[in-house]
Amino acid sequence: MLSERDRQVLGSMEAELYSTDRRFVAAMRSGRPRVPREYRPTWTIVLLVLGFLTFGVVVFTGHPLAVVALLVIAVLGLVRAVSRRLDSA
């Protein structure tokens, strides 16, 4: 069990954290904390969907601007993947 002093310290830490990040404290209280932002694949999913859509446009139309857009999306996805690998190393 925790001593009274430990409870006070934890209580003050929780109050301070609650004032800065209420969603995190609420998630911890419920027992289901949110995944940290750096581990959420939001931009990766967006780039993947855009890539597939652009690829479809390239296949069906063969328009040069669609090819350029596909290359830009591919480069952005590659940069994102490499930068995430470097950040985790």
MOPAC internal coordinates of N, CA, C and O (Angstrom, degrees):
PM7 1SCF
backbone

  N    0.0000 0     0.00 0     0.00 0    0    0    0
  C    1.4504 1     0.00 0     0.00 0    1    0    0
  C    1.5232 1   110.05 1     0.00 0    2    1    0
  O    1.2310 1   122.04 1   -23.15 1    3    2    1
  N    1.2950 1   113.70 1   156.85 1    3    2    1
  C    1.4579 1   119.71 1   179.01 1    5    3    2
  C    1.5239 1   110.38 1   -87.11 1    6    5    3
  O    1.2310 1   121.85 1   -35.14 1    7    6    5
  N    1.3189 1   114.06 1   144.86 1    7    6    5
  C    1.4592 1   117.96 1   175.80 1    9    7    6
  C    1.5261 1   108.83 1   -76.08 1   10    9    7
  O    1.2310 1   120.80 1   -12.17 1   11   10    9
  N    1.3194 1   116.09 1   167.83 1   11   10    9
  C    1.4630 1   120.93 1   179.86 1   13   11   10
  C    1.5317 1   110.40 1   -61.66 1   14   13   11
  O    1.2310 1   120.59 1   142.36 1   15   14   13
  N    1.3145 1   116.48 1   -37.64 1   15   14   13
  C    1.4713 1   120.77 1   179.11 1   17   15   14
  C    1.5367 1   110.61 1   -64.38 1   18   17   15
  O    1.2310 1   120.42 1   136.59 1   19   18   17
  N    1.3289 1   116.80 1   -43.41 1   19   18   17
  C    1.4669 1   120.69 1   178.30 1   21   19   18
  C    1.5222 1   111.45 1   -62.61 1   22   21   19
  O    1.2310 1   120.51 1   140.16 1   23   22   21
  N    1.3258 1   116.64 1   -39.84 1   23   22   21
  C    1.4651 1   120.30 1   177.52 1   25   23   22
  C    1.5245 1   111.37 1   -62.93 1   26   25   23
  O    1.2310 1   121.02 1   140.11 1   27   26   25
  N    1.3397 1   115.65 1   -39.89 1   27   26   25
  C    1.4702 1   119.38 1   179.22 1   29   27   26
  C    1.5235 1   110.76 1   -65.72 1   30   29   27
  O    1.2310 1   120.55 1   137.81 1   31   30   29
  N    1.3260 1   116.56 1   -42.19 1   31   30   29
  C    1.4653 1   120.45 1   179.72 1   33   31   30
  C    1.5213 1   110.04 1   -64.20 1   34   33   31
  O    1.2310 1   120.41 1   133.88 1   35   34   33
  N    1.3364 1   116.82 1   -46.12 1   35   34   33
  C    1.4571 1   119.82 1   178.32 1   37   35   34
  C    1.5291 1   111.70 1   -63.69 1   38   37   35
  O    1.2310 1   120.48 1   141.80 1   39   38   37
  N    1.3141 1   116.69 1   -38.20 1   39   38   37
  C    1.4615 1   120.47 1   177.47 1   41   39   38
  C    1.5138 1   112.33 1   -63.00 1   42   41   39
  O    1.2310 1   120.75 1   138.23 1   43   42   41
  N    1.3272 1   116.17 1   -41.77 1   43   42   41
  C    1.4688 1   119.22 1   178.93 1   45   43   42
  C    1.5349 1   110.79 1   -69.19 1   46   45   43
  O    1.2310 1   120.37 1   143.60 1   47   46   45
  N    1.3324 1   116.89 1   -36.40 1   47   46   45
  C    1.4692 1   119.69 1   176.34 1   49   47   46
  C    1.5231 1   110.64 1   -64.29 1   50   49   47
  O    1.2310 1   120.67 1   138.22 1   51   50   49
  N    1.3259 1   116.32 1   -41.78 1   51   50   49
  C    1.4600 1   120.33 1   179.68 1   53   51   50
  C    1.5336 1   110.78 1   -65.14 1   54   53   51
  O    1.2310 1   120.46 1   138.30 1   55   54   53
  N    1.3261 1   116.73 1   -41.70 1   55   54   53
  C    1.4643 1   119.96 1   179.59 1   57   55   54
  C    1.5261 1   111.03 1   -64.23 1   58   57   55
  O    1.2310 1   120.62 1   139.16 1   59   58   57
  N    1.3240 1   116.42 1   -40.84 1   59   58   57
  C    1.4662 1   119.90 1   178.65 1   61   59   58
  C    1.5277 1   110.99 1   -66.44 1   62   61   59
  O    1.2310 1   120.58 1   137.07 1   63   62   61
  N    1.3111 1   116.50 1   -42.93 1   63   62   61
  C    1.4567 1   120.43 1   178.34 1   65   63   62
  C    1.5238 1   111.07 1   -66.08 1   66   65   63
  O    1.2310 1   120.47 1   142.61 1   67   66   65
  N    1.3292 1   116.71 1   -37.39 1   67   66   65
  C    1.4628 1   120.74 1   179.39 1   69   67   66
  C    1.5253 1   110.84 1   -62.56 1   70   69   67
  O    1.2310 1   120.77 1   144.58 1   71   70   69
  N    1.3234 1   116.14 1   -35.42 1   71   70   69
  C    1.4717 1   118.85 1  -179.98 1   73   71   70
  C    1.5211 1   112.04 1   -70.86 1   74   73   71
  O    1.2310 1   119.79 1   156.90 1   75   74   73
  N    1.3375 1   118.01 1   -23.10 1   75   74   73
  C    1.4631 1   120.47 1  -179.12 1   77   75   74
  C    1.5203 1   113.37 1  -100.84 1   78   77   75
  O    1.2310 1   119.82 1   147.99 1   79   78   77
  N    1.3443 1   117.96 1   -32.01 1   79   78   77
  C    1.4655 1   120.43 1  -176.76 1   81   79   78
  C    1.5292 1   110.17 1  -145.58 1   82   81   79
  O    1.2310 1   120.91 1   -98.15 1   83   82   81
  N    1.3191 1   115.87 1    81.85 1   83   82   81
  C    1.4650 1   120.85 1  -176.16 1   85   83   82
  C    1.5177 1   112.71 1   -65.22 1   86   85   83
  O    1.2310 1   120.39 1   143.52 1   87   86   85
  N    1.3277 1   116.86 1   -36.48 1   87   86   85
  C    1.4714 1   119.64 1  -178.46 1   89   87   86
  C    1.5273 1   111.34 1   -65.15 1   90   89   87
  O    1.2310 1   120.62 1   142.08 1   91   90   89
  N    1.3266 1   116.41 1   -37.92 1   91   90   89
  C    1.4584 1   119.98 1   179.15 1   93   91   90
  C    1.5273 1   110.20 1   -65.41 1   94   93   91
  O    1.2310 1   120.48 1   134.43 1   95   94   93
  N    1.3287 1   116.68 1   -45.57 1   95   94   93
  C    1.4620 1   120.29 1  -179.41 1   97   95   94
  C    1.5249 1   110.27 1   -63.45 1   98   97   95
  O    1.2310 1   120.41 1   137.79 1   99   98   97
  N    1.3206 1   116.81 1   -42.21 1   99   98   97
  C    1.4698 1   119.70 1   178.72 1  101   99   98
  C    1.5256 1   110.85 1   -62.55 1  102  101   99
  O    1.2310 1   120.61 1   139.97 1  103  102  101
  N    1.3312 1   116.43 1   -40.03 1  103  102  101
  C    1.4623 1   119.69 1   179.04 1  105  103  102
  C    1.5300 1   111.10 1   -67.71 1  106  105  103
  O    1.2310 1   120.36 1   141.25 1  107  106  105
  N    1.3081 1   116.93 1   -38.75 1  107  106  105
  C    1.4695 1   119.71 1   178.68 1  109  107  106
  C    1.5299 1   110.69 1   -66.64 1  110  109  107
  O    1.2310 1   120.47 1   141.62 1  111  110  109
  N    1.3246 1   116.70 1   -38.38 1  111  110  109
  C    1.4643 1   119.50 1   178.35 1  113  111  110
  C    1.5248 1   111.29 1   -64.06 1  114  113  111
  O    1.2310 1   120.59 1   144.55 1  115  114  113
  N    1.3273 1   116.48 1   -35.45 1  115  114  113
  C    1.4664 1   119.60 1  -179.60 1  117  115  114
  C    1.5288 1   111.46 1   -79.42 1  118  117  115
  O    1.2310 1   120.21 1   167.25 1  119  118  117
  N    1.3244 1   117.20 1   -12.75 1  119  118  117
  C    1.4536 1   120.88 1   179.60 1  121  119  118
  C    1.5194 1   113.79 1    87.49 1  122  121  119
  O    1.2310 1   120.23 1  -172.64 1  123  122  121
  N    1.3442 1   117.17 1     7.36 1  123  122  121
  C    1.4663 1   121.16 1  -179.96 1  125  123  122
  C    1.5207 1   109.82 1  -129.87 1  126  125  123
  O    1.2310 1   119.90 1  -102.45 1  127  126  125
  N    1.3274 1   117.79 1    77.55 1  127  126  125
  C    1.4652 1   119.40 1  -177.95 1  129  127  126
  C    1.5222 1   111.69 1   -67.81 1  130  129  127
  O    1.2310 1   121.21 1   -27.81 1  131  130  129
  N    1.3308 1   115.29 1   152.19 1  131  130  129
  C    1.4554 1   121.37 1   178.82 1  133  131  130
  C    1.5242 1   110.04 1   -72.80 1  134  133  131
  O    1.2310 1   121.00 1   -27.59 1  135  134  133
  N    1.3040 1   115.69 1   152.41 1  135  134  133
  C    1.4601 1   121.51 1   175.12 1  137  135  134
  C    1.5328 1   107.30 1   -71.19 1  138  137  135
  O    1.2310 1   119.42 1   -44.64 1  139  138  137
  N    1.3333 1   118.71 1   135.36 1  139  138  137
  C    1.4642 1   119.72 1   178.52 1  141  139  138
  C    1.5283 1   111.29 1   -56.50 1  142  141  139
  O    1.2310 1   120.86 1   -31.61 1  143  142  141
  N    1.3018 1   115.96 1   148.39 1  143  142  141
  C    1.4634 1   122.19 1  -175.21 1  145  143  142
  C    1.5287 1   112.21 1   -56.05 1  146  145  143
  O    1.2310 1   120.15 1   142.00 1  147  146  145
  N    1.3141 1   117.31 1   -38.00 1  147  146  145
  C    1.4659 1   118.79 1  -177.21 1  149  147  146
  C    1.5209 1   112.92 1   -68.36 1  150  149  147
  O    1.2310 1   119.81 1   166.00 1  151  150  149
  N    1.3399 1   117.96 1   -14.00 1  151  150  149
  C    1.4549 1   120.69 1   178.78 1  153  151  150
  C    1.5296 1   113.11 1  -102.17 1  154  153  151
  O    1.2310 1   120.34 1  -179.86 1  155  154  153
  N    1.3274 1   116.95 1     0.14 1  155  154  153
  C    1.4628 1   119.95 1   178.48 1  157  155  154
  C    1.5158 1   109.60 1   -83.55 1  158  157  155
  O    1.2310 1   120.13 1   -50.20 1  159  158  157
  N    1.3211 1   117.35 1   129.80 1  159  158  157
  C    1.4683 1   119.80 1  -174.02 1  161  159  158
  C    1.5324 1   114.19 1   -88.11 1  162  161  159
  O    1.2310 1   119.63 1  -146.66 1  163  162  161
  N    1.3161 1   118.31 1    33.34 1  163  162  161
  C    1.4648 1   121.56 1  -173.24 1  165  163  162
  C    1.5207 1   112.37 1   -57.86 1  166  165  163
  O    1.2310 1   119.82 1   124.50 1  167  166  165
  N    1.3293 1   117.96 1   -55.50 1  167  166  165
  C    1.4637 1   120.86 1  -177.48 1  169  167  166
  C    1.5151 1   111.86 1   -67.68 1  170  169  167
  O    1.2310 1   120.37 1   147.75 1  171  170  169
  N    1.2966 1   116.91 1   -32.25 1  171  170  169
  C    1.4537 1   119.83 1   177.60 1  173  171  170
  C    1.5250 1   110.34 1   -63.83 1  174  173  171
  O    1.2310 1   120.53 1   137.02 1  175  174  173
  N    1.3274 1   116.59 1   -42.98 1  175  174  173
  C    1.4603 1   120.67 1   178.80 1  177  175  174
  C    1.5232 1   110.82 1   -65.94 1  178  177  175
  O    1.2310 1   120.48 1   137.76 1  179  178  177
  N    1.3313 1   116.68 1   -42.24 1  179  178  177
  C    1.4655 1   120.40 1   178.84 1  181  179  178
  C    1.5271 1   110.34 1   -60.96 1  182  181  179
  O    1.2310 1   120.15 1   133.68 1  183  182  181
  N    1.3259 1   117.32 1   -46.32 1  183  182  181
  C    1.4618 1   120.57 1   179.47 1  185  183  182
  C    1.5284 1   111.06 1   -63.93 1  186  185  183
  O    1.2310 1   120.33 1   141.22 1  187  186  185
  N    1.3132 1   116.98 1   -38.78 1  187  186  185
  C    1.4640 1   120.30 1   179.34 1  189  187  186
  C    1.5352 1   111.00 1   -63.36 1  190  189  187
  O    1.2310 1   120.43 1   133.97 1  191  190  189
  N    1.3279 1   116.79 1   -46.03 1  191  190  189
  C    1.4695 1   120.58 1   179.52 1  193  191  190
  C    1.5272 1   110.44 1   -64.00 1  194  193  191
  O    1.2310 1   120.37 1   134.30 1  195  194  193
  N    1.3371 1   116.90 1   -45.70 1  195  194  193
  C    1.4635 1   119.98 1   177.55 1  197  195  194
  C    1.5236 1   111.44 1   -60.31 1  198  197  195
  O    1.2310 1   120.75 1   140.41 1  199  198  197
  N    1.3111 1   116.16 1   -39.59 1  199  198  197
  C    1.4579 1   119.98 1   178.62 1  201  199  198
  C    1.5162 1   112.15 1   -61.96 1  202  201  199
  O    1.2310 1   120.54 1   134.80 1  203  202  201
  N    1.3433 1   116.57 1   -45.20 1  203  202  201
  C    1.4614 1   119.63 1   178.87 1  205  203  202
  C    1.5281 1   111.79 1   -64.76 1  206  205  203
  O    1.2310 1   120.86 1   138.11 1  207  206  205
  N    1.3264 1   115.96 1   -41.89 1  207  206  205
  C    1.4618 1   118.81 1   178.63 1  209  207  206
  C    1.5235 1   111.52 1   -62.93 1  210  209  207
  O    1.2310 1   120.60 1   135.35 1  211  210  209
  N    1.3240 1   116.45 1   -44.65 1  211  210  209
  C    1.4599 1   120.32 1   179.70 1  213  211  210
  C    1.5227 1   110.75 1   -65.75 1  214  213  211
  O    1.2310 1   120.36 1   141.37 1  215  214  213
  N    1.3317 1   116.91 1   -38.63 1  215  214  213
  C    1.4548 1   120.04 1   177.37 1  217  215  214
  C    1.5315 1   110.41 1   -60.95 1  218  217  215
  O    1.2310 1   120.88 1   138.71 1  219  218  217
  N    1.3329 1   115.92 1   -41.29 1  219  218  217
  C    1.4545 1   119.39 1   177.27 1  221  219  218
  C    1.5152 1   112.45 1   -61.71 1  222  221  219
  O    1.2310 1   120.52 1   139.13 1  223  222  221
  N    1.3289 1   116.62 1   -40.87 1  223  222  221
  C    1.4705 1   120.52 1   177.44 1  225  223  222
  C    1.5174 1   110.40 1   -64.34 1  226  225  223
  O    1.2310 1   120.33 1   138.29 1  227  226  225
  N    1.3346 1   116.98 1   -41.71 1  227  226  225
  C    1.4686 1   120.79 1   179.49 1  229  227  226
  C    1.5242 1   110.34 1   -62.55 1  230  229  227
  O    1.2310 1   120.28 1   135.32 1  231  230  229
  N    1.3176 1   117.07 1   -44.68 1  231  230  229
  C    1.4626 1   120.87 1  -178.07 1  233  231  230
  C    1.5298 1   111.06 1   -63.80 1  234  233  231
  O    1.2310 1   120.52 1   135.61 1  235  234  233
  N    1.3192 1   116.61 1   -44.39 1  235  234  233
  C    1.4642 1   119.82 1  -174.79 1  237  235  234
  C    1.5213 1   113.94 1   -81.12 1  238  237  235
  O    1.2310 1   119.88 1   147.79 1  239  238  237
  N    1.3450 1   117.84 1   -32.21 1  239  238  237
  C    1.4608 1   118.81 1  -175.95 1  241  239  238
  C    1.5190 1   113.05 1  -109.29 1  242  241  239
  O    1.2310 1   120.22 1   145.77 1  243  242  241
  N    1.3117 1   117.18 1   -34.23 1  243  242  241
  C    1.4558 1   120.41 1  -177.11 1  245  243  242
  C    1.5240 1   112.65 1    69.57 1  246  245  243
  O    1.2310 1   120.42 1  -161.19 1  247  246  245
  N    1.3183 1   116.81 1    18.81 1  247  246  245
  C    1.4602 1   121.55 1  -177.92 1  249  247  246
  C    1.5321 1   109.98 1   -68.43 1  250  249  247
  O    1.2310 1   119.90 1   -44.86 1  251  250  249
  N    1.3423 1   117.79 1   135.14 1  251  250  249
  C    1.4742 1   120.61 1  -177.44 1  253  251  250
  C    1.5277 1   113.44 1   -60.88 1  254  253  251
  O    1.2310 1   120.04 1   143.67 1  255  254  253
  N    1.3283 1   117.53 1   -36.33 1  255  254  253
  C    1.4642 1   118.78 1   179.23 1  257  255  254
  C    1.5276 1   111.62 1   -67.71 1  258  257  255
  O    1.2310 1   120.48 1   148.52 1  259  258  257
  N    1.3112 1   116.69 1   -31.48 1  259  258  257
  C    1.4607 1   119.91 1   176.40 1  261  259  258
  C    1.5248 1   110.40 1   -67.47 1  262  261  259
  O    1.2310 1   120.49 1   143.63 1  263  262  261
  N    1.3188 1   116.66 1   -36.37 1  263  262  261
  C    1.4654 1   120.42 1   176.97 1  265  263  262
  C    1.5224 1   109.95 1   -64.48 1  266  265  263
  O    1.2310 1   120.52 1   137.20 1  267  266  265
  N    1.3350 1   116.61 1   -42.80 1  267  266  265
  C    1.4724 1   120.77 1   178.17 1  269  267  266
  C    1.5264 1   109.93 1   -63.05 1  270  269  267
  O    1.2310 1   120.21 1   136.63 1  271  270  269
  N    1.3363 1   117.21 1   -43.37 1  271  270  269
  C    1.4626 1   120.47 1   178.88 1  273  271  270
  C    1.5258 1   110.72 1   -61.68 1  274  273  271
  O    1.2310 1   120.47 1   139.79 1  275  274  273
  N    1.3295 1   116.70 1   -40.21 1  275  274  273
  C    1.4579 1   120.34 1   178.52 1  277  275  274
  C    1.5308 1   110.71 1   -63.28 1  278  277  275
  O    1.2310 1   120.29 1   138.38 1  279  278  277
  N    1.3113 1   117.05 1   -41.62 1  279  278  277
  C    1.4698 1   120.48 1   178.08 1  281  279  278
  C    1.5256 1   111.08 1   -64.22 1  282  281  279
  O    1.2310 1   119.92 1   138.48 1  283  282  281
  N    1.3207 1   117.77 1   -41.52 1  283  282  281
  C    1.4742 1   120.72 1   179.35 1  285  283  282
  C    1.5187 1   110.50 1   -63.39 1  286  285  283
  O    1.2310 1   120.40 1   135.13 1  287  286  285
  N    1.3230 1   116.84 1   -44.87 1  287  286  285
  C    1.4659 1   120.22 1   178.88 1  289  287  286
  C    1.5236 1   110.82 1   -63.66 1  290  289  287
  O    1.2310 1   120.30 1   140.41 1  291  290  289
  N    1.3182 1   117.02 1   -39.59 1  291  290  289
  C    1.4691 1   120.26 1   178.57 1  293  291  290
  C    1.5256 1   110.80 1   -63.52 1  294  293  291
  O    1.2310 1   120.17 1   137.38 1  295  294  293
  N    1.3238 1   117.28 1   -42.62 1  295  294  293
  C    1.4648 1   120.67 1   179.22 1  297  295  294
  C    1.5300 1   110.14 1   -65.55 1  298  297  295
  O    1.2310 1   120.11 1   137.26 1  299  298  297
  N    1.3284 1   117.40 1   -42.74 1  299  298  297
  C    1.4663 1   119.82 1   177.95 1  301  299  298
  C    1.5271 1   111.28 1   -61.05 1  302  301  299
  O    1.2310 1   120.60 1   137.15 1  303  302  301
  N    1.3119 1   116.46 1   -42.85 1  303  302  301
  C    1.4603 1   119.73 1   177.36 1  305  303  302
  C    1.5124 1   112.63 1   -62.99 1  306  305  303
  O    1.2310 1   120.82 1   139.59 1  307  306  305
  N    1.3279 1   116.04 1   -40.41 1  307  306  305
  C    1.4643 1   120.13 1   178.43 1  309  307  306
  C    1.5206 1   111.39 1   -65.93 1  310  309  307
  O    1.2310 1   120.12 1   136.58 1  311  310  309
  N    1.3196 1   117.37 1   -43.42 1  311  310  309
  C    1.4692 1   120.95 1   178.24 1  313  311  310
  C    1.5149 1   110.23 1   -62.15 1  314  313  311
  O    1.2310 1   120.60 1   137.82 1  315  314  313
  N    1.3168 1   116.45 1   -42.18 1  315  314  313
  C    1.4690 1   120.09 1   179.15 1  317  315  314
  C    1.5283 1   111.21 1   -63.28 1  318  317  315
  O    1.2310 1   120.49 1   135.77 1  319  318  317
  N    1.3149 1   116.67 1   -44.23 1  319  318  317
  C    1.4665 1   120.26 1  -179.73 1  321  319  318
  C    1.5250 1   111.30 1   -63.78 1  322  321  319
  O    1.2310 1   120.41 1   136.48 1  323  322  321
  N    1.3336 1   116.81 1   -43.52 1  323  322  321
  C    1.4634 1   120.24 1  -179.17 1  325  323  322
  C    1.5199 1   110.73 1   -67.85 1  326  325  323
  O    1.2310 1   120.25 1   138.53 1  327  326  325
  N    1.3207 1   117.12 1   -41.47 1  327  326  325
  C    1.4713 1   119.20 1  -178.63 1  329  327  326
  C    1.5263 1   110.95 1   -66.95 1  330  329  327
  O    1.2310 1   119.81 1   145.01 1  331  330  329
  N    1.3259 1   117.96 1   -34.99 1  331  330  329
  C    1.4713 1   119.97 1   176.60 1  333  331  330
  C    1.5182 1   110.97 1   -66.71 1  334  333  331
  O    1.2310 1   120.23 1   142.33 1  335  334  333
  N    1.3377 1   117.16 1   -37.67 1  335  334  333
  C    1.4637 1   120.67 1   178.39 1  337  335  334
  C    1.5286 1   110.17 1   -66.84 1  338  337  335
  O    1.2310 1   120.14 1   139.60 1  339  338  337
  N    1.3230 1   117.34 1   -40.40 1  339  338  337
  C    1.4606 1   120.44 1  -179.99 1  341  339  338
  C    1.5262 1   111.35 1   -68.56 1  342  341  339
  O    1.2310 1   120.21 1   144.18 1  343  342  341
  N    1.3452 1   117.21 1   -35.82 1  343  342  341
  C    1.4487 1   120.77 1   178.62 1  345  343  342
  C    1.5205 1   112.01 1   -66.27 1  346  345  343
  O    1.2310 1   120.60 1   145.35 1  347  346  345
  N    1.3289 1   116.46 1   -34.65 1  347  346  345
  C    1.4617 1   119.48 1  -177.92 1  349  347  346
  C    1.5258 1   112.48 1   -82.36 1  350  349  347
  O    1.2310 1   120.23 1   165.45 1  351  350  349
  N    1.3257 1   117.16 1   -14.55 1  351  350  349
  C    1.4759 1   120.23 1  -179.18 1  353  351  350
  C    1.4970 1   112.43 1   -80.09 1  354  353  351
  O    1.2310 1   120.10 1   180.00 1  355  354  353

